[in-house]
Amino acid sequence: MQKKVWPTFLKVVIITIACSLLVVLLMLRTSGFSKSTSNQASSISNTKSSAKTAASSTYKQSSIKTNSNSSTTGADYKVVTVNSGDSFKITKGTHTSKIKLLLVQSPSVKFKSTSRKALSKLILGQKVRLQYDSNADEHQPYVYVHGKLVQTALLKQGDVIISGANTTEKHYQAFKSAQDSAQKASKGVWSYPGLVNDNGYNND
């Protein structure tokens, strides 16, 4: 009787052990798959986060260009030539550009030399920063030297007058105040009767 029961018992034990091993192997395999899946999900999440950060950075850089009227450009440009009382040339590395002061005008004939000398004294050989209005040409910025707005300084001295300005422009009120001050004090062009009329400069 024992001979018949003993082999059956062994079979049960062997089958039980085999099943247990199989279960353990399946659990280990499932655990490894779960970790792999988790790592892949984490990698995908990190990739999306990096892409989002890069997109945000690109947007900020784009915003700086399109909304440049809110702040000056970070680059410093050296003034190498002054052509007139409202125009000059700047250089950055090997690149040279001609700049026209936004919203101001210097005389074309009378007082021309004096106006050009005034601008030269302010910026020639100096490093300047440019500030662009949203509606202005890329070569017609507000210009800063040592943190001061060049157009305002010239208007206070009477070396230029406001030209083509709209009352909604960023610096219009400051420009108007500076020009009124020079006119009342008969400075610069305002000391020459007939040089400035209601329409701007006389160019004869």
Backbone as a printed PyTorch tensor [residue, N CA C, xyz], in Angstrom:
tensor([[[  0.8320,  -1.2140,   0.0000],
         [  0.0000,   0.0000,   0.0000],
         [  0.8620,   1.2570,   0.0000]],

        [[  1.9570,   1.2460,   0.7940],
         [  2.8570,   2.3980,   0.8940],
         [  3.5640,   2.6630,  -0.4200]],

        [[  3.9120,   1.5830,  -1.1650],
         [  4.5890,   1.7400,  -2.4400],
         [  3.7380,   2.4790,  -3.4450]],

        [[  2.4540,   2.3420,  -3.3790],
         [  1.5750,   3.0420,  -4.3190],
         [  1.3810,   4.4980,  -3.9330]],

        [[  1.3490,   4.8070,  -2.6040],
         [  1.0980,   6.1790,  -2.1270],
         [  2.3310,   7.0650,  -2.2740]],

        [[  3.5190,   6.5000,  -1.9920],
         [  4.7640,   7.2900,  -1.9800],
         [  5.0870,   7.9380,  -3.3150]],

        [[  5.0100,   7.2200,  -4.4150],
         [  5.2810,   7.8960,  -5.7020],
         [  4.2680,   8.9910,  -6.0080]],

        [[  3.0500,   8.8080,  -5.6720],
         [  2.0270,   9.8450,  -5.8970],
         [  2.3330,  11.0850,  -5.0810]],

        [[  2.7870,  10.8950,  -3.8640],
         [  3.1490,  12.0160,  -2.9920],
         [  4.3130,  12.7980,  -3.5980]],

        [[  5.3040,  12.0370,  -4.0910],
         [  6.4460,  12.7100,  -4.7230],
         [  6.0050,  13.5350,  -5.9290]],

        [[  5.1200,  12.9490,  -6.7090],
         [  4.6210,  13.6750,  -7.8770],
         [  3.9620,  14.9840,  -7.4720]],

        [[  3.1790,  14.9330,  -6.4190],
         [  2.4890,  16.1390,  -5.9330],
         [  3.4970,  17.1900,  -5.4970]],

        [[  4.5350,  16.6940,  -4.7360],
         [  5.5660,  17.6240,  -4.2550],
         [  6.3100,  18.2680,  -5.4250]],

        [[  6.6880,  17.4240,  -6.3870],
         [  7.4290,  17.9340,  -7.5530],
         [  6.5960,  18.9330,  -8.3440]],

        [[  5.3400,  18.5930,  -8.5630],
         [  4.4420,  19.4980,  -9.2970],
         [  4.2670,  20.8170,  -8.5520]],

        [[  4.1390,  20.7140,  -7.2340],
         [  3.9730,  21.9270,  -6.4040],
         [  5.1890,  22.8250,  -6.5020]],

        [[  6.3860,  22.1820,  -6.3940],
         [  7.6240,  22.9600,  -6.4820],
         [  7.7600,  23.6100,  -7.8580]],

        [[  7.4520,  22.8230,  -8.9080],
         [  7.5400,  23.3560, -10.2660],
         [  6.6030,  24.5270, -10.4730]],

        [[  5.4040,  24.3930,  -9.9520],
         [  4.4240,  25.4940, -10.0710],
         [  4.8960,  26.7320,  -9.3410]],

        [[  5.4820,  26.5010,  -8.1460],
         [  5.9840,  27.6310,  -7.3530],
         [  7.0930,  28.3650,  -8.0960]],

        [[  8.0300,  27.5780,  -8.6860],
         [  9.1200,  28.1800,  -9.4450],
         [  8.5920,  28.9640, -10.6460]],

        [[  7.6030,  28.3800, -11.3020],
         [  7.0020,  29.0440, -12.4510],
         [  6.3530,  30.3640, -12.0650]],

        [[  5.6610,  30.3400, -10.9230],
         [  5.0290,  31.5700, -10.4260],
         [  6.0750,  32.6300, -10.1040]],

        [[  7.1940,  32.1870,  -9.4510],
         [  8.2630,  33.1250,  -9.1060],
         [  8.8780,  33.7410, -10.3520]],

        [[  9.1410,  32.8860, -11.3680],
         [  9.7070,  33.3770, -12.6240],
         [  8.7850,  34.3910, -13.3090]],

        [[  7.4900,  34.0700, -13.3090],
         [  6.5170,  34.9970, -13.9080],
         [  6.4760,  36.3180, -13.1720]],

        [[  6.5870,  36.2450, -11.8350],
         [  6.5690,  37.4730, -11.0280],
         [  7.8070,  38.3230, -11.3150]],

        [[  8.9770,  37.6510, -11.4230],
         [ 10.2130,  38.3960, -11.7180],
         [ 10.1480,  39.0380, -13.0920]],

        [[  9.6360,  38.2880, -14.0490],
         [  9.5300,  38.8150, -15.4110],
         [  8.5680,  40.0030, -15.4760]],

        [[  7.4320,  39.8550, -14.7790],
         [  6.4420,  40.9360, -14.7260],
         [  7.0160,  42.1750, -14.0710]],

        [[  7.8100,  41.9710, -12.9960],
         [  8.4390,  43.0890, -12.2860],
         [  9.4180,  43.8200, -13.1960]],

        [[ 10.2230,  43.0530, -13.9560],
         [ 11.1750,  43.6620, -14.8810],
         [ 10.4830,  44.4410, -15.9740]],

        [[  9.4080,  43.9040, -16.5110],
         [  8.6250,  44.5920, -17.5430],
         [  8.0340,  45.8830, -17.0100]],

        [[  7.5650,  45.8080, -15.7540],
         [  6.9620,  46.9970, -15.1310],
         [  7.9880,  48.1020, -14.9800]],

        [[  9.2290,  47.7200, -14.5610],
         [ 10.2810,  48.7260, -14.4050],
         [ 10.6540,  49.3440, -15.7430]],

        [[ 10.7430,  48.4660, -16.7680],
         [ 11.0730,  48.9530, -18.1070],
         [ 10.0320,  49.9290, -18.6110]],

        [[  8.7620,  49.5620, -18.3990],
         [  7.6630,  50.4330, -18.8180],
         [  7.7080,  51.7640, -18.0810]],

        [[  8.0230,  51.6970, -16.7700],
         [  8.1030,  52.9040, -15.9530],
         [  9.2180,  53.8120, -16.4420]],

        [[ 10.3830,  53.1890, -16.7730],
         [ 11.5180,  53.9690, -17.2660],
         [ 11.1970,  54.6320, -18.5990]],

        [[ 10.4970,  53.8850, -19.4730],
         [ 10.1170,  54.4490, -20.7670],
         [  9.1670,  55.6230, -20.5890]],

        [[  8.2150,  55.4460, -19.6760],
         [  7.2500,  56.5230, -19.4260],
         [  7.9490,  57.7540, -18.8770]],

        [[  8.9430,  57.5080, -17.9780],
         [  9.6930,  58.6170, -17.4000],
         [ 10.5010,  59.3380, -18.4710]],

        [[ 11.0930,  58.5430, -19.3850],
         [ 11.8830,  59.1240, -20.4790],
         [ 11.0180,  59.9810, -21.3890]],

        [[  9.8230,  59.4740, -21.7060],
         [  8.8930,  60.2290, -22.5610],
         [  8.4820,  61.5240, -21.8880]],

        [[  8.2170,  61.4420, -20.5670],
         [  7.8090,  62.6210, -19.8100],
         [  8.9100,  63.6680, -19.8080]],

        [[ 10.1820,  63.2050, -19.6100],
         [ 11.3090,  64.1370, -19.6070],
         [ 11.4980,  64.7930, -20.9660]],

        [[ 11.2920,  64.0030, -22.0290],
         [ 11.4180,  64.5420, -23.3940],
         [ 10.3850,  65.6250, -23.6460]],

        [[  9.1380,  65.3650, -23.2170],
         [  8.0740,  66.3540, -23.3920],
         [  8.3850,  67.6230, -22.6060]],

        [[  8.9190,  67.4380, -21.3780],
         [  9.2510,  68.5840, -20.5410],
         [ 10.3430,  69.4250, -21.1780]],

        [[ 11.3730,  68.7460, -21.7570],
         [ 12.4640,  69.4590, -22.4220],
         [ 11.9580,  70.2240, -23.6310]],

        [[ 11.0600,  69.5790, -24.3910],
         [ 10.4960,  70.2370, -25.5780],
         [  9.6950,  71.4680, -25.1850]],

        [[  8.9550,  71.3500, -24.0880],
         [  8.1360,  72.4680, -23.6170],
         [  9.0210,  73.6220, -23.1760]],

        [[ 10.1340,  73.2930, -22.4790],
         [ 11.0680,  74.3260, -22.0270],
         [ 11.7060,  75.0360, -23.2080]],

        [[ 12.1030,  74.2480, -24.2190],
         [ 12.7160,  74.8350, -25.4170],
         [ 11.7350,  75.7390, -26.1460]],

        [[ 10.4790,  75.3030, -26.2410],
         [  9.4560,  76.1090, -26.9160],
         [  9.2240,  77.4110, -26.1710]],

        [[  9.2240,  77.3170, -24.8320],
         [  9.0210,  78.5080, -24.0140],
         [ 10.1570,  79.4920, -24.2100]],

        [[ 11.4060,  78.9630, -24.2750],
         [ 12.5690,  79.8210, -24.4810],
         [ 12.5070,  80.5240, -25.8290]],

        [[ 12.1120,  79.7740, -26.8720],
         [ 11.9860,  80.3450, -28.2200],
         [ 10.9380,  81.4410, -28.2480]],

        [[  9.8280,  81.2110, -27.5520],
         [  8.7520,  82.2030, -27.5050],
         [  9.2220,  83.4880, -26.8300]],

        [[  9.9930,  83.3300, -25.7300],
         [ 10.4840,  84.5050, -25.0240],
         [ 11.4230,  85.3120, -25.8950]],

        [[ 12.3280,  84.6010, -26.6340],
         [ 13.2420,  85.3070, -27.5200],
         [ 12.4880,  86.0230, -28.6210]],

        [[ 11.4440,  85.3690, -29.1450],
         [ 10.6230,  85.9800, -30.1880],
         [  9.9060,  87.2020, -29.6500]],

        [[  9.4330,  87.1120, -28.3970],
         [  8.6980,  88.2220, -27.7870],
         [  9.5840,  89.4300, -27.6260]],

        [[ 10.8720,  89.1890, -27.3130],
         [ 11.8020,  90.2980, -27.1490],
         [ 11.9320,  91.0760, -28.4460]],

        [[ 11.9680,  90.3410, -29.5830],
         [ 12.1090,  90.9980, -30.8800],
         [ 10.8470,  91.7400, -31.2770]],

        [[  9.6970,  91.0900, -31.0990],
         [  8.4550,  91.6980, -31.5630],
         [  7.9590,  92.7900, -30.6310]],

        [[  8.3960,  92.7780, -29.3780],
         [  7.9620,  93.7980, -28.4400],
         [  9.1450,  94.6280, -27.9750]],

        [[ 10.0310,  94.9240, -28.9080],
         [ 11.2550,  95.6120, -28.5560],
         [ 11.0270,  97.0380, -28.0840]],

        [[  9.8180,  97.5770, -28.2280],
         [  9.5610,  98.9250, -27.7400],
         [  9.5080,  98.9800, -26.2270]],

        [[  9.5090,  97.8650, -25.5440],
         [  9.4190,  97.8510, -24.0910],
         [ 10.7800,  97.8720, -23.4230]],

        [[ 11.8640,  97.5800, -24.1480],
         [ 13.1880,  97.5820, -23.5610],
         [ 14.2450,  97.7560, -24.6430]],

        [[ 15.4320,  98.2080, -24.2180],
         [ 16.5010,  98.3810, -25.1750],
         [ 17.1160,  97.0480, -25.5330]],

        [[ 17.7740,  96.9930, -26.6850],
         [ 18.4460,  95.7640, -27.0810],
         [ 19.6510,  95.5390, -26.1770]],

        [[ 20.0140,  94.2730, -25.9910],
         [ 21.1240,  93.9660, -25.1000],
         [ 22.4830,  94.3020, -25.6860]],

        [[ 22.5630,  94.4590, -27.0040],
         [ 23.8540,  94.6770, -27.6520],
         [ 24.2860,  96.1380, -27.5870]],

        [[ 25.5860,  96.3450, -27.4480],
         [ 26.1690,  97.6780, -27.5220],
         [ 26.7880,  97.8590, -28.9050]],

        [[ 26.4900,  98.9890, -29.5350],
         [ 27.0210,  99.2740, -30.8680],
         [ 27.9110, 100.5090, -30.8010]],

        [[ 29.0350, 100.4520, -31.4610],
         [ 29.9440, 101.5970, -31.4580],
         [ 29.6070, 102.5350, -32.6090]],

        [[ 29.5530, 103.8170, -32.2990],
         [ 29.2750, 104.8330, -33.3170],
         [ 30.5810, 105.1970, -34.0030]],

        [[ 30.6450, 104.9700, -35.3130],
         [ 31.9000, 105.1980, -36.0490],
         [ 31.8600, 106.4570, -36.9180]],

        [[ 30.6590, 106.8820, -37.3140],
         [ 30.5320, 108.0710, -38.1710],
         [ 29.2380, 108.8000, -37.8480]],

        [[ 29.2880, 110.1240, -37.8290],
         [ 28.0790, 110.9370, -37.6840],
         [ 27.8750, 111.6760, -38.9960]],

        [[ 26.7980, 111.3780, -39.6820],
         [ 26.5430, 111.9470, -41.0080],
         [ 25.8460, 113.3060, -40.9440]],

        [[ 24.9420, 113.4560, -39.9840],
         [ 24.1770, 114.6960, -39.8380],
         [ 23.7230, 114.7940, -38.3900]],

        [[ 22.8460, 115.7690, -38.1500],
         [ 22.3610, 115.9390, -36.7770],
         [ 21.3830, 114.8710, -36.3380]],

        [[ 20.9320, 114.0060, -37.2760],
         [ 19.9870, 112.9580, -36.8870],
         [ 20.3260, 111.5840, -37.4720]],

        [[ 21.5200, 111.4360, -38.0440],
         [ 21.8930, 110.1350, -38.6130],
         [ 23.3730, 109.8460, -38.3790]],

        [[ 23.6820, 108.5490, -38.2800],
         [ 25.0560, 108.1340, -38.0070],
         [ 25.2150, 106.6590, -38.3740]],

        [[ 26.4410, 106.1710, -38.2800],
         [ 26.7130, 104.7640, -38.5730],
         [ 27.2470, 104.0630, -37.3280]],

        [[ 26.7820, 102.8110, -37.1450],
         [ 27.2320, 101.9990, -36.0180],
         [ 27.8910, 100.7300, -36.5360]],

        [[ 28.7110, 100.1310, -35.7020],
         [ 29.3520,  98.8840, -36.0820],
         [ 29.2890,  97.8930, -34.9320]],

        [[ 29.1670,  96.6130, -35.3030],
         [ 29.1900,  95.5050, -34.3440],
         [ 29.9610,  94.3880, -35.0180]],

        [[ 31.2040,  94.1810, -34.5970],
         [ 32.0430,  93.2120, -35.2860],
         [ 32.3950,  93.7330, -36.6730]],

        [[ 32.0490,  92.9570, -37.6760],
         [ 32.3220,  93.3740, -39.0580],
         [ 31.1020,  93.9980, -39.7270]],

        [[ 29.9950,  94.0760, -38.9980],
         [ 28.7470,  94.5910, -39.5810],
         [ 28.5790,  96.0740, -39.2760]],

        [[ 28.2660,  96.8510, -40.3190],
         [ 28.0350,  98.2940, -40.1700],
         [ 26.6360,  98.6460, -40.6620]],

        [[ 25.9430,  99.5030, -39.9190],
         [ 24.5890,  99.9200, -40.3000],
         [ 24.4280, 101.4240, -40.1400]],

        [[ 23.5760, 101.9940, -41.0090],
         [ 23.2490, 103.4100, -40.8870],
         [ 21.9740, 103.5490, -40.0580]],

        [[ 22.0030, 104.4810, -39.1070],
         [ 20.8830, 104.6850, -38.1900],
         [ 20.3370, 106.0970, -38.3330]],

        [[ 19.0200, 106.2110, -38.3290],
         [ 18.3450, 107.5180, -38.3420],
         [ 17.5830, 107.6450, -37.0310]],

        [[ 17.8150, 108.7290, -36.2950],
         [ 17.1250, 108.9350, -35.0160],
         [ 15.6130, 109.0070, -35.2310]],

        [[ 14.8800, 108.2150, -34.4620],
         [ 13.4330, 108.1670, -34.6120],
         [ 12.7630, 109.4260, -34.0780]],

        [[ 11.8230, 109.9600, -34.8490],
         [ 10.9230, 111.0590, -34.4610],
         [ 11.5690, 112.4380, -34.3360]],

        [[ 12.8240, 112.5820, -34.7760],
         [ 13.4320, 113.9160, -34.7700],
         [ 14.0680, 114.1910, -36.1240]],

        [[ 14.2810, 115.4870, -36.4080],
         [ 14.8310, 115.9120, -37.6940],
         [ 15.8260, 117.0390, -37.4820]],

        [[ 16.9280, 116.9720, -38.2040],
         [ 17.9110, 118.0590, -38.1690],
         [ 17.7990, 118.8500, -39.4700]],

        [[ 18.2590, 120.1020, -39.5020],
         [ 18.1550, 120.9090, -40.7240],
         [ 19.0370, 120.3670, -41.8290]],

        [[ 18.6150, 120.5910, -43.0700],
         [ 19.3970, 120.1000, -44.2000],
         [ 20.4140, 121.1240, -44.6970]],

        [[ 20.1730, 122.4040, -44.4030],
         [ 21.1050, 123.4350, -44.8710],
         [ 21.5330, 124.3320, -43.7120]],

        [[ 20.6760, 125.2760, -43.3400],
         [ 20.9890, 126.1810, -42.2350],
         [ 21.1160, 125.3910, -40.9220]],

        [[ 22.1450, 125.7150, -40.1660],
         [ 22.3630, 125.1160, -38.8430],
         [ 22.7840, 123.6430, -38.9400]],

        [[ 22.9890, 123.1570, -40.1690],
         [ 23.3140, 121.7420, -40.3670],
         [ 24.6100, 121.3440, -39.6650]],

        [[ 25.6500, 122.1570, -39.8410],
         [ 26.9520, 121.8460, -39.2500],
         [ 26.8940, 121.8360, -37.7250]],

        [[ 26.1830, 122.8010, -37.1690],
         [ 26.0550, 122.8920, -35.7090],
         [ 25.3060, 121.6860, -35.1550]],

        [[ 24.2620, 121.2910, -35.8580],
         [ 23.4650, 120.1400, -35.4440],
         [ 24.2880, 118.8480, -35.4840]],

        [[ 25.0780, 118.6850, -36.5360],
         [ 25.9140, 117.4860, -36.6630],
         [ 26.9850, 117.4410, -35.5720]],

        [[ 27.5700, 118.5990, -35.2640],
         [ 28.5830, 118.6610, -34.2110],
         [ 27.9790, 118.2990, -32.8450]],

        [[ 26.7410, 118.7190, -32.6410],
         [ 26.0720, 118.4220, -31.3660],
         [ 25.8820, 116.9110, -31.1810]],

        [[ 25.4540, 116.2350, -32.2540],
         [ 25.2750, 114.7870, -32.1740],
         [ 26.6210, 114.0800, -32.0350]],

        [[ 27.6270, 114.5690, -32.7470],
         [ 28.9720, 113.9800, -32.6650],
         [ 29.5090, 114.0430, -31.2390]],

        [[ 29.2930, 115.1670, -30.5960],
         [ 29.7740, 115.3480, -29.2210],
         [ 29.1260, 114.3440, -28.2700]],

        [[ 27.8820, 113.9960, -28.5550],
         [ 27.1610, 113.0630, -27.6800],
         [ 27.5610, 111.6060, -27.8980]],

        [[ 27.7320, 111.2040, -29.1650],
         [ 27.8290, 109.7670, -29.4140],
         [ 29.0320, 109.2780, -30.2170]],

        [[ 29.7550, 110.1460, -30.9180],
         [ 30.8380, 109.6730, -31.7800],
         [ 31.9030, 108.9440, -30.9480]],

        [[ 32.2050, 107.7000, -31.3570],
         [ 33.1890, 106.8950, -30.6450],
         [ 32.6420, 106.2110, -29.4050]],

        [[ 31.3780, 106.4930, -29.0810],
         [ 30.7440, 105.9140, -27.8880],
         [ 29.9860, 104.6340, -28.2480]],

        [[ 29.6480, 103.8710, -27.2300],
         [ 28.7970, 102.6930, -27.4210],
         [ 27.3630, 103.0690, -27.0830]],

        [[ 26.4520, 102.7210, -27.9760],
         [ 25.0470, 103.0840, -27.7910],
         [ 24.1780, 101.8370, -27.7670]],

        [[ 22.9920, 101.9910, -27.2200],
         [ 21.9900, 100.9220, -27.2430],
         [ 20.7500, 101.4260, -27.9650]],

        [[ 20.0950, 100.5180, -28.6600],
         [ 18.9640, 100.8900, -29.4970],
         [ 17.6600, 100.3730, -28.9150]],

        [[ 16.5960, 101.1690, -29.0700],
         [ 15.2660, 100.7840, -28.6170],
         [ 14.2960, 101.0230, -29.7690]],

        [[ 13.5880,  99.9650, -30.1620],
         [ 12.7340, 100.0580, -31.3470],
         [ 11.2660, 100.2040, -30.9880]],

        [[ 10.6010, 101.0980, -31.6800],
         [  9.1640, 101.2330, -31.5600],
         [  8.5200, 100.1710, -32.4470]],

        [[  7.3730,  99.6700, -32.0510],
         [  6.7270,  98.5760, -32.7910],
         [  6.3720,  98.9490, -34.2300]],

        [[  6.1670, 100.2500, -34.5080],
         [  5.7670, 100.6750, -35.8480],
         [  6.9080, 101.2830, -36.6590]],

        [[  8.1120, 101.2880, -36.0890],
         [  9.2200, 101.9730, -36.7410],
         [ 10.0610, 101.0250, -37.5850]],

        [[ 10.7710, 101.6200, -38.5490],
         [ 11.7130, 100.8730, -39.3730],
         [ 12.8860, 100.3920, -38.5110]],

        [[ 13.5160,  99.2840, -38.9120],
         [ 14.6000,  98.7160, -38.1180],
         [ 15.8170,  99.6310, -38.0370]],

        [[ 15.9190, 100.6010, -38.9380],
         [ 17.0400, 101.5310, -38.9110],
         [ 16.6560, 102.8770, -38.2940]],

        [[ 15.4980, 102.9330, -37.6420],
         [ 15.0550, 104.1640, -36.9930],
         [ 14.6560, 103.8770, -35.5470]],

        [[ 15.6200, 103.7970, -34.6600],
         [ 15.3380, 103.5000, -33.2530],
         [ 15.4380, 104.7400, -32.3610]],

        [[ 15.0400, 104.5520, -31.1070],
         [ 15.4360, 105.4730, -30.0520],
         [ 16.8660, 105.0630, -29.7130]],

        [[ 17.7100, 106.0190, -29.3670],
         [ 19.1220, 105.7080, -29.1190],
         [ 19.5320, 106.1740, -27.7250]],

        [[ 20.1970, 105.2920, -27.0000],
         [ 20.6640, 105.6010, -25.6530],
         [ 22.1880, 105.5950, -25.6000]],

        [[ 22.7550, 106.5830, -24.9030],
         [ 24.1860, 106.6020, -24.6390],
         [ 24.3680, 106.8770, -23.1470]],

        [[ 25.0980, 106.0170, -22.4890],
         [ 25.2890, 106.0960, -21.0320],
         [ 23.9430, 106.1690, -20.2990]],

        [[ 22.9580, 105.4540, -20.8330],
         [ 21.6470, 105.3990, -20.1850],
         [ 20.7390, 106.5840, -20.4650]],

        [[ 21.1890, 107.5460, -21.2560],
         [ 20.3870, 108.7370, -21.5600],
         [ 19.8800, 108.6870, -23.0020]],

        [[ 18.6640, 109.1450, -23.2110],
         [ 18.0460, 109.1370, -24.5310],
         [ 18.5990, 110.2920, -25.3660]],

        [[ 19.2410, 109.9610, -26.4680],
         [ 19.9130, 110.9550, -27.3100],
         [ 18.9350, 111.9720, -27.8840]],

        [[ 17.7670, 111.4890, -28.3570],
         [ 16.7910, 112.4180, -28.9400],
         [ 16.3800, 113.5050, -27.9520]],

        [[ 16.1480, 113.1290, -26.7170],
         [ 15.7300, 114.0990, -25.6970],
         [ 16.8230, 115.1340, -25.4660]],

        [[ 18.0690, 114.6810, -25.3810],
         [ 19.1890, 115.5910, -25.1490],
         [ 19.3200, 116.6080, -26.2820]],

        [[ 19.1780, 116.1370, -27.5300],
         [ 19.2880, 117.0410, -28.6820],
         [ 18.1380, 118.0410, -28.7260]],

        [[ 16.9440, 117.5750, -28.3820],
         [ 15.7800, 118.4670, -28.3690],
         [ 15.9190, 119.5450, -27.3000]],

        [[ 16.4580, 119.1860, -26.1420],
         [ 16.6590, 120.1660, -25.0640],
         [ 17.6450, 121.2460, -25.4750]],

        [[ 18.6290, 120.8570, -26.2880],
         [ 19.6370, 121.8110, -26.7500],
         [ 19.1700, 122.6010, -27.9570]],

        [[ 18.0490, 122.1950, -28.5580],
         [ 17.5430, 122.8820, -29.7420],
         [ 18.2900, 122.5140, -31.0090]],

        [[ 18.9510, 121.3350, -31.0020],
         [ 19.7370, 120.9330, -32.1670],
         [ 18.9140, 120.1580, -33.1930]],

        [[ 17.7420, 119.7090, -32.8090],
         [ 16.8050, 119.0300, -33.7180],
         [ 15.3960, 119.4350, -33.3030]],

        [[ 14.4120, 119.0820, -34.1500],
         [ 13.0160, 119.3030, -33.7740],
         [ 12.2530, 117.9900, -33.9570]],

        [[ 11.1000, 117.9120, -33.3320],
         [ 10.2480, 116.7370, -33.4780],
         [  9.7440, 116.6610, -34.9130]],

        [[  9.7460, 115.4670, -35.4790],
         [  9.2970, 115.2900, -36.8530],
         [  8.4910, 114.0060, -36.9880]],

        [[  7.2870, 114.1220, -37.5270],
         [  6.4510, 112.9560, -37.7850],
         [  6.0170, 112.2030, -36.5470]],

        [[  5.9710, 112.8830, -35.4220],
         [  5.6320, 112.2070, -34.1650],
         [  4.1310, 112.0710, -33.9850]],

        [[  3.7610, 110.9800, -33.4050],
         [  2.3730, 110.7350, -33.0430],
         [  2.2810, 110.8460, -31.5260]],

        [[  1.2260, 111.4610, -31.0140],
         [  1.1110, 111.6640, -29.5640],
         [  1.0140, 110.3570, -28.7950]],

        [[  0.8160, 109.2360, -29.4790],
         [  0.7420, 107.9480, -28.7880],
         [  2.1040, 107.2670, -28.7000]],

        [[  3.1470, 107.8500, -29.3410],
         [  4.4680, 107.2430, -29.2870],
         [  4.9880, 107.2280, -27.8520]],

        [[  5.8410, 106.2440, -27.5720],
         [  6.3320, 106.0030, -26.2160],
         [  6.9520, 107.2380, -25.5610]],

        [[  7.8010, 107.9690, -26.3020],
         [  8.5390, 109.0870, -25.7060],
         [  8.0420, 110.4600, -26.1780]],

        [[  6.8710, 110.5070, -26.7750],
         [  6.4120, 111.7700, -27.3630],
         [  6.3300, 112.9010, -26.3270]],

        [[  5.7260, 112.6370, -25.2040],
         [  5.5450, 113.6940, -24.1990],
         [  6.8760, 114.2440, -23.7010]],

        [[  7.8530, 113.3510, -23.4940],
         [  9.1810, 113.7960, -23.0560],
         [  9.8450, 114.6260, -24.1500]],

        [[  9.6640, 114.2080, -25.4020],
         [ 10.2190, 114.9590, -26.5280],
         [  9.5840, 116.3470, -26.6260]],

        [[  8.2720, 116.3880, -26.4970],
         [  7.5420, 117.6630, -26.6070],
         [  7.9700, 118.6210, -25.5040]],

        [[  8.1250, 118.1070, -24.3070],
         [  8.5450, 118.9370, -23.1840],
         [  9.9460, 119.4920, -23.4060]],

        [[ 10.8530, 118.6460, -23.9140],
         [ 12.2300, 119.0820, -24.1710],
         [ 12.2690, 120.1430, -25.2610]],

        [[ 11.4890, 119.9500, -26.3120],
         [ 11.4490, 120.9210, -27.4040],
         [ 10.8480, 122.2490, -26.9440]],

        [[  9.7830, 122.1980, -26.1770],
         [  9.1560, 123.4280, -25.6690],
         [ 10.1370, 124.2150, -24.8140]],

        [[ 10.9340, 123.4810, -24.0220],
         [ 11.9220, 124.1360, -23.1560],
         [ 12.9730, 124.8710, -23.9810]],

        [[ 13.4560, 124.2410, -25.0530],
         [ 14.4590, 124.8700, -25.9240],
         [ 13.8700, 126.0590, -26.6550]],

        [[ 12.6150, 125.9350, -27.0790],
         [ 11.9610, 127.0200, -27.8180],
         [ 11.7700, 128.2460, -26.9310]],

        [[ 11.3580, 128.0170, -25.6870],
         [ 11.1650, 129.1430, -24.7580],
         [ 12.4800, 129.8460, -24.4390]],

        [[ 13.5560, 129.0450, -24.3920],
         [ 14.8670, 129.6150, -24.0730],
         [ 15.6110, 130.1020, -25.3150]],

        [[ 14.9770, 129.9470, -26.4980],
         [ 15.5810, 130.3350, -27.7770],
         [ 16.9500, 129.6870, -27.9760]],

        [[ 16.9900, 128.3780, -27.7100],
         [ 18.2390, 127.6380, -27.8710],
         [ 18.3350, 127.0320, -29.2750]],

        [[ 19.5750, 126.8950, -29.7580],
         [ 19.8120, 126.1950, -31.0080],
         [ 19.0490, 126.7850, -32.1780]],

        [[ 18.2880, 125.9320, -32.8600],
         [ 17.5640, 126.3730, -34.0610],
         [ 16.5310, 127.4330, -33.7320]],

        [[ 16.0760, 127.4530, -32.5000],
         [ 15.0350, 128.4180, -32.1170],
         [ 15.5950, 129.8310, -31.9670]],

        [[ 16.9180, 129.9540, -32.0150],
         [ 17.5360, 131.2900, -31.9520],
         [ 17.7050, 131.8870, -33.3440]],

        [[ 17.3030, 131.0980, -34.3760],
         [ 17.3670, 131.5660, -35.7520],
         [ 15.9450, 131.8320, -36.2510]],

        [[ 15.4860, 133.0740, -36.2270],
         [ 14.1270, 133.3870, -36.6850],
         [ 13.8970, 132.9300, -38.1150]],

        [[ 12.8000, 132.2500, -38.3530],
         [ 12.4580, 131.8240, -39.6950],
         [ 13.0040, 130.4570, -40.0690]],

        [[ 13.9220, 129.8970, -39.2650],
         [ 14.4660, 128.5770, -39.5940],
         [ 13.4090, 127.4970, -39.4110]],

        [[ 12.5850, 127.6570, -38.3860],
         [ 11.5330, 126.6760, -38.1140],
         [ 10.1760, 127.3260, -38.3080]],

        [[  9.3260, 126.6910, -39.1120],
         [  7.9700, 127.1820, -39.2730],
         [  6.9800, 126.1470, -38.7490]],

        [[  5.7150, 126.3380, -38.9890],
         [  4.6980, 125.4360, -38.4600],
         [  4.8030, 124.0190, -39.0240]],

        [[  5.4000, 123.8850, -40.1930],
         [  5.4980, 122.5740, -40.8210],
         [  6.8310, 121.8750, -40.5650]],

        [[  7.6860, 122.4870, -39.7670],
         [  8.9990, 121.8910, -39.5120],
         [ 10.0970, 122.7990, -39.9790]],

        [[ 11.1650, 122.2520, -40.4780],
         [ 12.3190, 123.0500, -40.8910],
         [ 12.1320, 123.6320, -42.2840]],

        [[ 12.6430, 124.8600, -42.4070],
         [ 12.7780, 125.4190, -43.7500],
         [ 14.0850, 124.8700, -44.3050]],

        [[ 14.0520, 124.3620, -45.4920],
         [ 15.2430, 123.7440, -46.0560],
         [ 15.9200, 124.6000, -47.1200]],

        [[ 15.6490, 125.9010, -47.0890],
         [ 16.3040, 126.7700, -48.0700],
         [ 17.5820, 127.3680, -47.4870]]])
